[in-house]
Amino acid sequence: MGLVSLSIFTSSSKTRLYIPTHNE
């Protein structure tokens, strides 16, 4: 599920991508 969250967050915000990636 990391790829899905990464794709969505990357499109929304590059800074917010760090939070979901660490909080898996």
Backbone as a chain_set.jsonl record, in Angstrom:
{"seq": "MGLVSLSIFTSSSKTRLYIPTHNE", "coords": {"N": [[0.844, -1.209, 0.0], [2.16, 1.053, 0.017], [2.945, 2.215, -2.367], [0.571, 3.192, -3.413], [-0.26, 5.148, -1.548], [1.943, 6.795, -1.714], [1.838, 7.688, -4.374], [-0.569, 9.154, -4.396], [-0.128, 11.107, -2.4], [2.15, 12.315, -3.405], [1.208, 13.583, -5.655], [-0.474, 15.369, -4.492], [0.956, 16.754, -2.418], [4.38, 17.316, -2.044], [5.798, 17.625, 0.252], [4.141, 16.593, 2.194], [4.38, 13.989, 1.651], [6.391, 12.831, 3.048], [5.419, 12.354, 5.601], [3.281, 10.29, 5.448], [4.818, 8.246, 4.357], [6.544, 7.543, 6.366], [4.819, 6.943, 8.373], [3.647, 4.306, 8.03]], "CA": [[0.0, 0.0, 0.0], [3.068, 2.21, 0.044], [2.938, 2.857, -3.687], [-0.698, 3.909, -3.578], [-0.201, 6.351, -0.705], [3.006, 7.632, -2.254], [1.34, 8.3, -5.614], [-1.597, 10.144, -4.064], [0.487, 12.21, -1.659], [3.109, 12.98, -4.285], [0.431, 14.444, -6.545], [-1.084, 16.409, -3.661], [1.997, 17.568, -1.789], [5.642, 16.585, -1.929], [6.229, 17.706, 1.651], [3.273, 15.705, 2.966], [4.724, 12.619, 1.289], [7.302, 12.303, 4.067], [4.627, 11.906, 6.761], [2.666, 8.988, 5.176], [5.849, 7.256, 4.063], [7.118, 7.118, 7.644], [3.711, 6.424, 9.19], [2.983, 3.245, 7.25]], "C": [[0.875, 1.253, 0.0], [3.034, 2.963, -1.277], [1.688, 3.693, -3.877], [-0.661, 5.221, -2.802], [0.822, 7.324, -1.275], [2.512, 8.391, -3.483], [0.36, 9.421, -5.303], [-0.971, 11.36, -3.388], [1.451, 12.987, -2.539], [2.383, 13.967, -5.201], [-0.154, 15.618, -5.768], [-0.015, 17.331, -3.095], [3.272, 16.756, -1.621], [6.132, 16.579, -0.487], [5.42, 16.74, 2.513], [3.624, 14.239, 2.696], [5.621, 11.985, 2.355], [6.543, 11.732, 5.257], [4.035, 10.504, 6.532], [3.705, 7.893, 4.947], [6.432, 6.699, 5.352], [6.052, 6.48, 8.522], [2.952, 5.355, 8.417], [2.329, 2.253, 8.177]], "O": [[0.369, 2.375, -0.016], [3.087, 4.193, -1.305], [1.746, 4.785, -4.442], [-0.993, 6.277, -3.34], [0.59, 8.532, -1.311], [2.743, 9.593, -3.612], [0.447, 10.507, -5.876], [-1.249, 12.5, -3.759], [1.549, 14.208, -2.418], [2.89, 15.053, -5.483], [-0.312, 16.715, -6.303], [-0.076, 18.548, -3.273], [3.239, 15.635, -1.112], [6.801, 15.641, -0.055], [5.95, 16.141, 3.449], [3.205, 13.352, 3.44], [5.617, 10.768, 2.544], [6.968, 10.742, 5.854], [4.267, 9.611, 7.347], [3.482, 6.738, 5.311], [6.775, 5.519, 5.424], [6.343, 5.586, 9.317], [1.751, 5.488, 8.178], [1.72, 1.287, 7.717]]}, "num_chains": 1, "name": "protein.A"}
